[in-house]
Amino acid sequence: MVNLLLKQFLKAEIEIKRRIMYKKAKDLGFTHPIVVDYSQELDILLNKYLKTS
């Protein structure tokens, strides 16, 4: 049960982070440090999500 809730939470967080990252990339460019930071944070969330499987 806890794993399912964690997985749902991570999935929502991933989607939010991805949308913000794409918006920032559109405005600032894909190589801007802020976009890179979002990308790295997204990687961490994705890794956590995969580990809950």
Rosetta constraint file for C-alpha pairs under 8 A:
AtomPair CA 1 CA 5 HARMONIC 6.38 0.50
AtomPair CA 2 CA 6 HARMONIC 6.06 0.50
AtomPair CA 3 CA 7 HARMONIC 5.99 0.50
AtomPair CA 3 CA 52 HARMONIC 6.58 0.50
AtomPair CA 4 CA 8 HARMONIC 6.20 0.50
AtomPair CA 5 CA 9 HARMONIC 6.10 0.50
AtomPair CA 6 CA 10 HARMONIC 6.08 0.50
AtomPair CA 6 CA 52 HARMONIC 7.85 0.50
AtomPair CA 7 CA 11 HARMONIC 6.07 0.50
AtomPair CA 7 CA 49 HARMONIC 6.17 0.50
AtomPair CA 7 CA 52 HARMONIC 6.62 0.50
AtomPair CA 8 CA 12 HARMONIC 6.31 0.50
AtomPair CA 9 CA 13 HARMONIC 6.23 0.50
AtomPair CA 10 CA 14 HARMONIC 5.98 0.50
AtomPair CA 10 CA 45 HARMONIC 6.68 0.50
AtomPair CA 10 CA 46 HARMONIC 7.96 0.50
AtomPair CA 10 CA 48 HARMONIC 7.75 0.50
AtomPair CA 10 CA 49 HARMONIC 6.08 0.50
AtomPair CA 11 CA 15 HARMONIC 6.29 0.50
AtomPair CA 11 CA 49 HARMONIC 7.23 0.50
AtomPair CA 12 CA 16 HARMONIC 6.28 0.50
AtomPair CA 13 CA 17 HARMONIC 6.05 0.50
AtomPair CA 13 CA 45 HARMONIC 7.64 0.50
AtomPair CA 14 CA 18 HARMONIC 5.96 0.50
AtomPair CA 14 CA 42 HARMONIC 6.32 0.50
AtomPair CA 14 CA 45 HARMONIC 6.29 0.50
AtomPair CA 14 CA 46 HARMONIC 6.94 0.50
AtomPair CA 15 CA 19 HARMONIC 6.21 0.50
AtomPair CA 16 CA 20 HARMONIC 6.29 0.50
AtomPair CA 17 CA 21 HARMONIC 6.05 0.50
AtomPair CA 17 CA 38 HARMONIC 6.98 0.50
AtomPair CA 17 CA 41 HARMONIC 7.94 0.50
AtomPair CA 17 CA 42 HARMONIC 6.32 0.50
AtomPair CA 18 CA 22 HARMONIC 6.20 0.50
AtomPair CA 18 CA 38 HARMONIC 7.97 0.50
AtomPair CA 18 CA 39 HARMONIC 7.96 0.50
AtomPair CA 18 CA 42 HARMONIC 6.87 0.50
AtomPair CA 19 CA 23 HARMONIC 6.24 0.50
AtomPair CA 20 CA 24 HARMONIC 6.14 0.50
AtomPair CA 20 CA 38 HARMONIC 7.96 0.50
AtomPair CA 21 CA 25 HARMONIC 6.01 0.50
AtomPair CA 21 CA 35 HARMONIC 5.87 0.50
AtomPair CA 21 CA 38 HARMONIC 5.69 0.50
AtomPair CA 21 CA 39 HARMONIC 6.81 0.50
AtomPair CA 22 CA 26 HARMONIC 6.09 0.50
AtomPair CA 23 CA 27 HARMONIC 6.33 0.50
AtomPair CA 24 CA 28 HARMONIC 5.71 0.50
AtomPair CA 24 CA 29 HARMONIC 7.32 0.50
AtomPair CA 24 CA 34 HARMONIC 7.69 0.50
AtomPair CA 24 CA 35 HARMONIC 6.13 0.50
AtomPair CA 25 CA 29 HARMONIC 4.53 0.50
AtomPair CA 25 CA 30 HARMONIC 4.75 0.50
AtomPair CA 25 CA 31 HARMONIC 7.84 0.50
AtomPair CA 25 CA 32 HARMONIC 7.51 0.50
AtomPair CA 25 CA 35 HARMONIC 5.84 0.50
AtomPair CA 26 CA 30 HARMONIC 7.42 0.50
AtomPair CA 28 CA 32 HARMONIC 6.10 0.50
AtomPair CA 28 CA 35 HARMONIC 7.71 0.50
AtomPair CA 29 CA 35 HARMONIC 7.60 0.50
AtomPair CA 30 CA 35 HARMONIC 6.14 0.50
AtomPair CA 30 CA 36 HARMONIC 7.34 0.50
AtomPair CA 31 CA 35 HARMONIC 6.63 0.50
AtomPair CA 31 CA 36 HARMONIC 6.40 0.50
AtomPair CA 32 CA 36 HARMONIC 6.31 0.50
AtomPair CA 33 CA 37 HARMONIC 6.13 0.50
AtomPair CA 34 CA 38 HARMONIC 6.35 0.50
AtomPair CA 35 CA 39 HARMONIC 6.15 0.50
AtomPair CA 36 CA 40 HARMONIC 6.22 0.50
AtomPair CA 37 CA 41 HARMONIC 6.22 0.50
AtomPair CA 38 CA 42 HARMONIC 6.05 0.50
AtomPair CA 39 CA 43 HARMONIC 6.22 0.50
AtomPair CA 40 CA 44 HARMONIC 6.42 0.50
AtomPair CA 41 CA 45 HARMONIC 6.39 0.50
AtomPair CA 42 CA 46 HARMONIC 6.10 0.50
AtomPair CA 43 CA 47 HARMONIC 6.14 0.50
AtomPair CA 44 CA 48 HARMONIC 6.27 0.50
AtomPair CA 45 CA 49 HARMONIC 6.13 0.50
AtomPair CA 46 CA 50 HARMONIC 6.18 0.50
AtomPair CA 47 CA 51 HARMONIC 6.24 0.50
AtomPair CA 48 CA 52 HARMONIC 6.50 0.50
AtomPair CA 49 CA 53 HARMONIC 7.05 0.50
